[in-house]
Amino acid sequence: MSDYYNAFEVSPVPDPGPDAVAPELFRGIYGMPAFVTIPTSDLAASVDFWTRGLGFFELFAIPGRLVHLRRWAFQDVLLVAAASVPAQAPALSVSFACVLNQVDSVVESCRAVRPDSVDGPRDTPWNTRDVEVVTPENARIIFTAAKPFDPESREARDLAAIGITPPDGGDNGDHA
């Protein structure tokens, strides 16, 4: 048995590229390997922002107590009723994958629902384009899209300097 499992076999995230197509919203039921629980003092307003702004859908709800939201497979959020929410967004953030052609629409949709909710987009040293969104519950959400890999780019050189090379560019060892 190999020490490594090719997780790309189960990941819904497509290979990066200008023509990458986002997977369909996933409506199936599964044992959630990870999820985010976010307290909200206004379930209706939170659901509205997460669905119209961020593109999630309501998988199910327990009226007045909980709403289970989802986008792609393994992108699950539980909004739970709470008496109050933090006064400001924490340093901690939660990231959700998207594809490059979704970045601008997330920015536009979030600004249409809540004008001051978005920061970015910005390109990162790890070769993604990210948008930071602060939700009505003051959660910091990052939508992150992998950019196509350019072996001549600064990002490629920076990654190579720490031992991360593309699959056809050398031995990734522990990074594969």
C-alpha positions as CSV (number, residue, x, y, z in Angstrom):
1,M,0.0,0.0,0.0
2,S,1.2,3.5,-0.9
3,D,1.9,6.1,1.8
4,Y,0.2,8.6,-0.3
5,Y,-3.4,8.7,-1.5
6,N,-4.3,10.7,-4.6
7,A,-6.9,13.0,-3.1
8,F,-7.6,14.6,-6.4
9,E,-9.7,11.5,-7.1
10,V,-12.4,12.7,-4.6
11,S,-11.9,16.4,-4.7
12,P,-14.5,18.4,-6.6
13,V,-12.0,21.1,-7.4
14,P,-11.1,21.2,-11.1
15,D,-7.6,21.6,-12.5
16,P,-6.8,25.3,-12.7
17,G,-7.0,27.1,-16.0
18,P,-8.8,29.8,-17.8
19,D,-11.5,27.3,-19.0
20,A,-11.9,25.5,-15.7
21,V,-15.6,24.8,-15.0
22,A,-17.0,24.8,-11.5
23,P,-18.6,21.6,-10.4
24,E,-22.4,21.5,-9.9
25,L,-23.8,22.3,-6.6
26,F,-23.8,19.1,-4.6
27,R,-27.2,18.1,-3.1
28,G,-26.3,14.6,-1.9
29,I,-26.0,13.5,1.7
30,Y,-22.6,12.3,3.1
31,G,-20.7,12.1,6.3
32,M,-19.2,15.6,6.5
33,P,-15.4,15.3,6.9
34,A,-15.3,19.0,7.9
35,F,-17.7,21.9,8.2
36,V,-18.0,25.4,9.6
37,T,-20.5,26.4,12.3
38,I,-21.3,30.1,12.3
39,P,-23.5,31.7,15.0
40,T,-26.0,34.3,13.7
41,S,-28.4,36.6,15.4
42,D,-30.5,36.9,12.2
43,L,-30.9,33.6,10.4
44,A,-32.9,35.1,7.5
45,A,-30.4,37.8,6.8
46,S,-27.5,35.4,7.0
47,V,-29.1,32.9,4.7
48,D,-29.9,35.7,2.2
49,F,-26.3,36.8,2.1
50,W,-24.8,33.3,1.9
51,T,-27.2,32.3,-0.9
52,R,-27.4,35.5,-3.0
53,G,-23.9,36.7,-2.3
54,L,-21.7,33.6,-1.9
55,G,-23.7,31.1,-4.0
56,F,-24.5,28.6,-1.4
57,F,-27.9,26.9,-1.2
58,E,-30.0,25.7,1.7
59,L,-29.7,21.9,2.0
60,F,-32.1,21.8,5.0
61,A,-33.2,23.8,8.0
62,I,-34.5,23.4,11.5
63,P,-36.7,26.5,11.6
64,G,-35.5,29.2,14.0
65,R,-32.4,27.1,15.0
66,L,-30.2,26.0,12.2
67,V,-29.7,26.2,8.4
68,H,-27.3,23.8,6.6
69,L,-25.8,25.5,3.6
70,R,-23.7,24.0,0.9
71,R,-22.0,24.8,-2.4
72,W,-19.7,22.1,-3.9
73,A,-19.2,18.7,-2.2
74,F,-17.4,19.2,1.1
75,Q,-18.2,22.9,1.3
76,D,-20.7,22.8,4.2
77,V,-21.7,25.7,6.6
78,L,-24.1,25.4,9.5
79,L,-25.7,28.7,10.4
80,V,-26.9,28.5,14.0
81,A,-29.2,30.8,15.9
82,A,-27.4,32.8,18.6
83,A,-28.3,35.7,20.9
84,S,-25.4,37.8,19.5
85,V,-22.4,37.7,17.1
86,P,-18.8,39.1,17.6
87,A,-18.6,42.9,17.1
88,Q,-15.8,42.5,14.5
89,A,-14.4,39.8,12.3
90,P,-11.7,37.6,13.9
91,A,-8.2,37.0,12.5
92,L,-9.3,33.5,11.7
93,S,-10.7,32.9,8.2
94,V,-12.3,30.0,6.4
95,S,-11.5,29.4,2.7
96,F,-13.7,27.9,0.0
97,A,-12.3,26.9,-3.4
98,C,-13.8,28.4,-6.5
99,V,-12.6,28.8,-10.1
100,L,-11.2,31.9,-11.7
101,N,-14.2,32.8,-13.7
102,Q,-16.3,32.9,-10.4
103,V,-14.1,35.5,-8.6
104,D,-15.6,38.6,-10.2
105,S,-19.2,37.3,-9.8
106,V,-18.7,36.6,-6.1
107,V,-17.4,40.2,-5.7
108,E,-20.3,41.6,-7.6
109,S,-22.9,39.5,-5.8
110,C,-21.6,40.2,-2.3
111,R,-21.4,43.9,-3.0
112,A,-25.0,43.9,-4.3
113,V,-26.2,42.4,-1.1
114,R,-23.8,44.1,1.3
115,P,-21.7,46.8,-0.3
116,D,-18.7,47.0,2.1
117,S,-18.4,43.2,2.5
118,V,-15.6,42.5,0.0
119,D,-11.8,43.1,0.0
120,G,-9.9,42.1,-3.2
121,P,-9.5,40.3,-5.4
122,R,-5.8,39.9,-4.9
123,D,-3.2,37.5,-6.2
124,T,-1.2,35.4,-3.6
125,P,2.4,34.1,-3.6
126,W,1.0,30.6,-3.7
127,N,-0.6,31.1,-7.1
128,T,-4.2,31.8,-6.3
129,R,-6.6,34.7,-6.7
130,D,-8.4,35.4,-3.4
131,V,-11.4,37.5,-2.4
132,E,-12.0,38.2,1.3
133,V,-15.6,38.6,2.4
134,V,-16.9,39.6,5.8
135,T,-20.4,38.1,6.3
136,P,-23.2,39.6,8.3
137,E,-22.1,37.4,11.2
138,N,-18.6,38.9,11.0
139,A,-17.1,35.7,9.7
140,R,-14.1,36.1,7.4
141,I,-14.6,34.0,4.3
142,I,-12.0,33.6,1.6
143,F,-13.0,32.5,-1.9
144,T,-9.8,31.2,-3.5
145,A,-9.2,30.2,-7.1
146,A,-6.0,28.5,-8.3
147,K,-4.4,30.3,-11.2
148,P,-2.8,28.4,-14.1
149,F,0.7,27.3,-13.3
150,D,3.3,29.3,-15.2
151,P,6.8,27.7,-14.7
152,E,8.4,31.1,-15.5
153,S,6.5,33.1,-12.9
154,R,7.7,34.5,-9.6
155,E,5.2,32.2,-7.8
156,A,6.8,29.1,-9.5
157,R,10.3,30.3,-8.5
158,D,9.2,31.0,-4.9
159,L,7.6,27.5,-4.7
160,A,10.6,25.8,-6.2
161,A,12.8,27.6,-3.6
162,I,11.0,25.7,-0.9
163,G,11.1,22.4,-2.7
164,I,7.6,22.4,-4.4
165,T,7.9,21.7,-8.1
166,P,5.2,20.8,-10.7
167,P,4.6,17.1,-11.2
168,D,6.5,17.0,-14.5
169,G,9.2,19.3,-13.1
170,G,11.0,17.1,-10.6
171,D,10.5,15.0,-7.5
172,N,8.0,16.5,-5.1
173,G,8.7,14.0,-2.4
174,D,6.5,14.8,0.6
175,H,4.7,17.5,-1.4
176,A,3.1,15.2,-3.9
